[in-house]
């Protein structure tokens, strides 16, 4: 199985997409070397190389930022792949029971037990064992039985109400959110300023509104415009020696579910000259790319169909059947997420969604990203989904990882192909955009934004240096 990091695209992904492509001011650095070291898993050598290059550069110039980005990627890979063989075997016995050496070899060879060679030693993904349990039917994925039942009951309510009121948006829900982020004590020197971005609701979405800011700590804040792709509240605080630095935010908002019975809609041919069509059917490198594999696979799935509703359904059904949900690597260490998903035959909600978007856009179907949090009682978590545009109908929600529901009723079974429940917090309507105010360093999550982001003048603070928590009150 090919390791996705083996491709030299990694250099383009984390250098040219995050650092402006200016000249290197006379430096003659061999940028193939760090890509090669990354490919080989020689992370210690890569960090040594990066320190050397940064030492010969001026902070924040192009040369310095490129080298720093490579060093950050190396550290992030080491964090995700941090478990050795003996620990993995202990976890396996605890999680799935006794196993044979043949099973061990098969799990490694197939990628079901995901690992990589780092600095000459085999290291395993920190969620390798829990993922193996999910993929072999010995553990729950995103949706457990309780959440399945809750969503099915809610879907019945939503479909019934849309028929009664002749409106696709129904089942209003109201929430109060308390969100906090705590940076580890002594993560940065005392007296230095921490810059923090926390997630905040989109205010003018058709399914979400009545957004009210209820308070923050510290009290001084800056909220981004609703038009920003990633909506955030920006806070600053001075670090104190031996103390955690906490940022807190409280807000309320309303949401609605949405369901569109596409069998009752008159879907028109697309206006291929429209702004919507051109914008949302194009590639968005590196994670929405019409690679040869994507094109051939999509064509084989869709056959001769050209009707958008049928194409979407065929792609959804194929991913639902073929790509099970599993815990993900951090997105910031994957050069091409759909490629990874197809290689390993697994992916979390965002990974499944990016695969769907790549396939749908390739077939000329406009689709846009959406993400934030799922707020189902007892199941609050980060979550990603999308919206599909149908000419003559408009934007229709689709949740790839909430899957086909367990029902003999076709509308209920297919609910999440053209519907979504009311338990959502929408923070983002795209990927990989600028923050307001802008961030200086490579983001912890370069594409999505749900947990928050933190940095100081000396660099980004990655996820291992802070914790976050969301408390939800249902009104």
N, C-alpha and C positions, 0 to 999 in steps of 0.2 A: 504494500500500500504506500502510495506516495505521500510524503510529509508535505503539507501545504507550504511550510516555511522554506522548502528547498528551492523555491523559485526566487530569482533575483528581483522579482516585483517588490519584495520587501523594502528594497532601497527606495523605490519610487513611492511606495505607500507612506512610509514614515518620514521621508525627507521632503519630497517635492509636493506632497499634498498638505504638509503642515508648515513648511518653511518656504518663504518666497524664493523663487528661482532667480536670484541675482547672481552676479559673478562672485567668485571666491577671492577677489582682491589679490590675485597673484599667487595664492597658495596652490600647491601641486599635490593635493592629497589624493591617494588612490581610493576612491569610494567603492571599488569592487571588493576590497579587502574586508571591510566590516560585513558586507552582505555575505561573503564567503564564510566568515567566522560564524555568523548567525546560522547559516545553512548547516554547518558542521556541528552546531551546538557548543562551540568553544566560547562560552560566555565570559569566562575570566579573561581570556586574551582580548576579547572584544572590549571589555570595560577598561583594560589597561591601555588599549589603543585609543579609546575615546578620551581618557584622561590626558594622554600625551598630546592629542590634537587640540583639546580645549586649552591646554597649557600654553600652546603656541598661538592662541587666537584671542580676540577681544570678545568679552561676554556679549552675547546677543547678535554678533555678526553671523553671517550665513554659515561659515565654517564651524563656529562654536555650536550653533543650534543643530546642525546636522549631526555632529558628533554626540551631542547631548541626547538627541532623539534615539540614536542607536543604543546608547548606554541605558536609557530608560526602557527600551524594548527588551533588552537583555535581562534587566532586573525583573521585569514583569513576567517574562517566560519562566524565570527561576522560581518565582512565587507560585505560579500556577502548577508547575511541575516540581514539587518539593517533597514528594513522598518516595522513600526507597522501597526496595523489593520486600524486605522482611516485614515492614509495617503494612504493606499492601496485603501480604498473605495473611497477617493477623486479622485485618479488616474483613477479608473475604470469608474466613472461617466464622467470624461473628455475624456477618451479613447474609451469606448464602450457604454456610455449612461446609462440611468437608468436600474437598475436590481432589482430583487426580492430577498427576504431572501432565498427562495428555491434555486435560482441560486447561491447565495453566498455559501450556504452549499454544493451544488453539486460541485462547482469549487474547494472548499477546500478538499472535500472527494476524488475527482478524481485525485488530484494533478495538475490539470490545473492551479490552483493558488498555486504556490509552497511556502510552509512555513515550519518552524520547531520550536519546543519548545527550546528556549535558555534561560538559567537562570530562568526558570519558567514562561517565557512569550512567546507568539506566535509571531514570527518574520517572515517576508516574504522576499523572494529573491528580490533583488533590480530591477530585470528585470521581476518580476512575471507578472505585468500587461501587459507590451508590449508582453511578450510571450503568455499570454492568448489571446490577440488580434490576434496574428498570428495564433494560433492553432484553433481559432474559426472563422477564415476567415475575420477578421476585421482589419488586418494589413499585411504589407509585410514582407516576410522572407529575406533570403539572396539575392534572385533574384527578383528585381522589373520588371515592364513591359519594362522599357527602357533598362535595362541590358539584359533581355531575348531577346529583338529584336536585340541588338548589337551582342550578342553571336551567334544568329541564322544566321545573315548576315555574320559574320566572318567565321562560320562553312562552309557556302556555298563556300566562297572563298578558304578555306583550302582544302576541299574535291576536288574541281575543280582543284586546282593547283597540288595536289598530283598525280592526274591522268595524268596531262599534262607532268610533269617532271619526273614521275616514281620514286618519292622519298617521304618518309613519313614525312620528316621535311621541312616545307615551311613557307611562310609568315613572313619573318624576320621583327623584330621590334627592335628599339634602344631606350634606356632610359637614362636619367640622374636623379639620385636620390640625394636629399638633405635630410639627416636624422638628427634629433636633439633629445636630451633627456635632460630635465631640472629637477634637483633635488630641492625640496622645500628649501627655505631659512631656516636655522637653523635646518635642518633635522638631522645633526650631529654637534658636537662641532666645532667651528672655529679652523682652524689649523690642523684638522684631514684630512687624505687622503681618497678620494672617489675612488673606483675601479669600472670601468664601462666596460661592454661588449656590443657592438652594432652589429646588424646583418650585414653580408657582403655576397656578392654573391658567390656561387660555380663557380669556374673558368673553369672547364673542363667537364661539363655535356654536353651530346649530343645536348641538346636544348638550352644551355646557354653558352656564351663565350664572348671574347673580353672585359673582366673585366678590368677597369682602375680606380685606386685610384686617385682622383682628389684633395683631401685635407681633413684635419681634424683640429678640435680644441679640446684640445691642439694639437700642431703639432707632438709631440712624440707619437708614437703608435706602437702596435704590432699586426700583422695580423696572424691568425691561418693558419695552412697548409690546403690546399684544401681537403686533405684526412680526416680532422676532420668531424665528424658527424654534429656538429653545427659550421658553419663557422662564425667567429666573428672578430671584431677589438677591441683590448683592449686599454683603455685609463685611465689615472690617473689625478686627480686634487685635490688641497687643497681647503677645504671649507673656505669661508669668511663669517664673521658674517653678518646677515641680508641680504644676497644676495643669489639668486639662483645660483646653480653650473650647467653650461651648457656644454654639450658635443655635438660636431657636426661632421658630416661626409658627404663627397660628393664623388660619384663614378658614373661611366657609365658602361653599359653592353648591349649586344645584346641577343635577344631570338628568337626562332622559335616556331611555332605551330607544332603539330604532329598529324597525323591521320593514323591509320592502319585499312584497310578493312580486318577484320579477315576472312570474307567469301571467300576471294581470296588467303588466306595463307594456307600452308600445316602445320598444327600444329601437332607435333610429340608427342608420349608418353614421359612422363618425365623420365629423367635419375635420378632415385632416389638415386644414389650414388654420384651425383655431389655436389660440394660445394654449388652452388647456391640453389639447391633443399633443402639440409639439413639446410642451414642457414635461408632461407626465408619461410619454412613451419613449423618452430618450434614455440613454445609458447614464449612470451616475457612478463613475469609477471611484474606487475599485470594486465596490460590492454590488452594483447593478451593472453587469457587463454581459454583452451578448457573445459569450465565448462559443467556440465550436461545439463544446459539450452541451451547453445550455440550448443552443439552437437545434441540434440533432435530437436531443431528448424531448424537447418541447414539441417538435414536429411529430415525433413518434407517438406522443401522448394524444395530441390534438387531431391527428389525421387530417381529413379533408374539411373539418368544421371551420366555419368562418364567423358564425354568430357569437358575439361576445359573451352572452349568458352561458352558452354551452362550453365555450373555451374556458371560462373561469371555473365552471363546475368540473370539467375534466382535469384541470391542473390541480384544483383543490383536492379532488378525490385521490389523485395519484400521490400527492405529498402526504395526505392524511394516512394512506395505506402504507407508504414506503418509508417515510422519514419520521420515526417516533421522537417525541420530546425527550430531551436529556439535558442535564446540567451543562452549561457552556463554559468554554474557555473565555477569558476576557476578550472582548471584541478587538481591543487594541493590539493583540498579538497575532491576528489572523489577516493575511494579505488579501484574501478574497473569500468572504464568508460562504456564498453559495458553493464555491468549489470545495471548501472544507465539508460542507453538509453532504454533498454528493459523494465525496471520498469516504466519509466515515458513516454515512447513512444514519445520521442523527443530528439534532439541533434543538436549541431552545426556541422560545417564541419569536425573538427577533431574527434568528437565523432562518427559521422556517419562512418567516415573512419576507425576508430579502430574497430567498429562493423563489417564492411565489411572485414577487414583484419583477424579478429578472425575467421569468418565463412569460408573465402576462405582458409586460412591456414589449418584449421581443415579438409577441403576436399582435402588437398594435393596440393594446388595451391600456388606457390611461389608469395609473394606480399611484397613490401617494402614501407615504409613511405616516403613521400616527403612533404615539406611545406616551407612557406615563406610568400609572399604577392601576392594578386591579384591586378593588375595594370590597370584595365579597366578604361577608362576616366570617371571621376566623381564617380567611385566606388572603390577607393583604400582602401584596407583593409587587415587584417591578413587572411591567408587562408591555409588550409591543404588539401592534396589529396594523391594519391599513384600511384604505378606502378605495373603491373602484368606481370609475366614472363611466356611466352609461348615457349615451346621447339621448336626450328627451326625458331622462329621469333625473340625472344629477349624480352626486357623490353618494355611494352606498357603502356602509361599513362591512368589513370582512375580517374575521379573526381566524387565522390559520391554525393556531395551536389549541383553540377551544374545541376544534374537531367536529366531526359528525356526531350528533347526539344519539344516545341509545333509545331509539323510538321507531316504531313501524309507520308512524305518520311522517310523510315526506317533508312537510313544512317544518315540523319540529326537528327532524333529523338534519335538515339542511339549514337550520336557523342561522348559524354563524357564517354562512356563505353570503348572506345578504341582510344580516342583522347583527345587533350587538346589545348586550344587557346594559342596565343603567348604572352598574357598579364600576365606573371608570373615572379616572382623573387624567385629563388630557393636558400634557405639558409640552409636547413636541409635535410638529406637523412636517418634519423633515429630518434629515441627518447631516451631521458634520458641518454645522453652520457656526458663525461667529457668536460669541457671547456679547452681552452688553452690561458693563464695560468688557472690553476684550480681555482674553487671557494671554499671558506672555508665553507660558510653557506648554508643552505637549499635554493635552488633557488626559486625565486618568481613563475616561471613556471618550475616545476621539469622535464617536459617531452619534451615540445616543446620550440622553441626559435625564437621569432619574434620581440617583443617589445624592448628587451634589459634586462640586469641584472645589479644591482648596490649593492655594499656592502662597508662596512668599517670595521675597526678592531673590532668594537663593535657589528656587526651583519649585516644581510641582510636588504636592504631597499625595502619594498614591493611596489606594484603598487600605493598605496594611497599616497606615498611620492614623486612621480615624475610623470612628463608628457612626452609624446613623440609625434613627428610629422614627417610625411613623405611628401615631396613635389616631384612630378614627372613631368619631362619634357619629351615630346615625340618628338624624332628627326625624 
